[in-house]
Every structure is written in C-alpha cells, then in structure tokens.
Amino acid sequence: MKIVVLGDLNLDVLVRQPDSLRADDEARSPVVVTPGGSAGTFARIAATHGASVVFFGAVGTDPVGDLLERSLVDAGVEARLRRVEIPSGAVVALHRGDDRSMICARGANDGLAADGIDPAAFTGADHLHVSGYALLSDSQRAAARRAIELARCVGASISVDPAPSGLIDAFGLQRFLALLDPVDWIFPNLTEARLLSGAHDPAEIVPRLSDRFAAGALTMGRDGAIAWRGPARDQCRLDDPVDGDTTGAGDAFAAGFVTALLADGDLARANRAGCATAQAHLAARRG
C-alpha cells in the first residue's frame, strides 16, 4: 500500500513537571527529547507497518531539521521536505499528574506551500493522511488542499487527525468543518469529537460522525476507541493502559488503524491494531 502524508514535523520535548517546583527554583525530573509532529509520527509508524510512505512537510536549515529528516529516512519514509530559513518546529509537553499542557512553536512547518506538492508522488497512492494542524495554518492550508485535490484525482481515500478543540474553536468550527468536506476517515479524541459533532456522549457522537465520514474512530484514552465503517461498529478497550503523558498516542492509533484497514478492510482488526500501536508508542517513549 502507498500512503502520502502531509503536515507537521517537530522536535518533541516531554517534561514531567515536579509538584515541588516553585518559581525561581530548580528541580530534577526526566526530560525526553524525540522526533515528533502529528504527521511525522503517523508517517514513521505507517512505514514501520509496511506501507510505502511519502511525506510532505518543511523543516529549518538547522541541526533540528537534519535530525527530523533523518528520523523519517531511518523509518523508511520518502521525505519530500522543504528546507527554509526558519527554525524547525518544536513542541514542549508539560505533564503534571493527570494534566498535560503543550507549548508549540510551528516554526518551519509553515514554510510548506502548494507549489511544493509534486503530483507525481500521488501516482499509485491508496491513501492521503493530513494533520489537522495543516488545515488551520494560513501557510500550510493551500498545500493541504492541493494534496487533497490530487488524492481525489487518483481515487485515494483521505483521513484527518483533527487539531485540538481549542485551536479549532479559535479558527472557527464551521470553517473547519467545511475544510473536512472531502475527507473520508477521521480520528478525533473525545474533546475534539464533542466539538465536531455537537454531541456529548460517545453513543451520540459516533452516529453523527459516521453520517459525515465513511470510517474512523473516536479515541478515548484509557477507555480505548470506538471505530466505525459505514454501519459497522467496533469497540476496543485497552488491556493494559499506560499512565502518564499521551503525546502522539492519537497519531500512532491512526497509523495503526489506517494501515490495517487498507490491508484487508477488517474494522475490528484495524481498531485493535490502532489501540495496540498507540500503547506500544507510549511505552517506547517512556523507555
């Protein structure tokens, strides 16, 4: 299978903030630095699951850009990156107890433009995956729309992992929904799904989303995921939930789900593959 991916590529800095930390103080705590980005994580995992992956994005001409490009290449991804004179993107995820806050510098991600999307990359493509962040970016949006247009031309299915609900709300819900009109598959978490569907409970959310999107999954953290494809439904619960920071879990789920569903169309297997991939991703990031 061939998957084209478009979106963000960042350096992730994961910080467990000690409860004892006070202003003007210093504390000892684990800090994990790793290649990330919603689209980048999806691309790396999809490639390790056997897909032929082409990635469109942008990084700086700095050492972080070199590291991010190498992370794709080492995973077997064909990296179509624009190098720009802007610092590469970075995200700091602060985890304290059950709470997580994120500070994002989009940086070079916004250097991707429509003229950087090569139509030849879509020859033989089965699927396009777009990061929701790309749709919110004034700079990246044209590139995302161009990629969606090219995917439609070759008959590829299209999926989106939405951006956080707060960003969607600030952008404009109806405006964002209009951008999702060509999208076939979607992978929101519970907070995002509540905003997109206008419903609160999963039993109400999934029917509303399935009326609009042919397939997808509602991811619910420790409670697993509810997936659909047309009228079919499947619920997967995590056998061994991983506590702590969940950065990248939704992207890992989407990669596992998409590659499995493209392989044989089995919804239950795809949902379980998504859950298992998310768990493995989080466990690996914690060492």
Secondary structure, 3 states (H helix, E strand, C coil): CEEEEECCCEEEEEEECCCCCCCCCCCCCCEEEEEECHHHHHHHHHHHCCCEEEEEEEEECCHHHHHHHHHHHHCCCEEEEEEECCCCEEEEEEEECCEEEEEEECHHHHHCCHHHCCHHHHCCCCEEEEEHHHHHCCCCHHHHHHHHHHHHHCCCEEEEECCCHHHHHHHCHHHHHHHCCCCCEECCEHHHHHHHHCCCCHHHHHHHHHHHCCEEEEECHHHCEEEEECCEEEEECCCCCCCCCCCCHHHHHHHHHHHHHHHHCCHHHHHHHHHHHHHHHHHHHCC
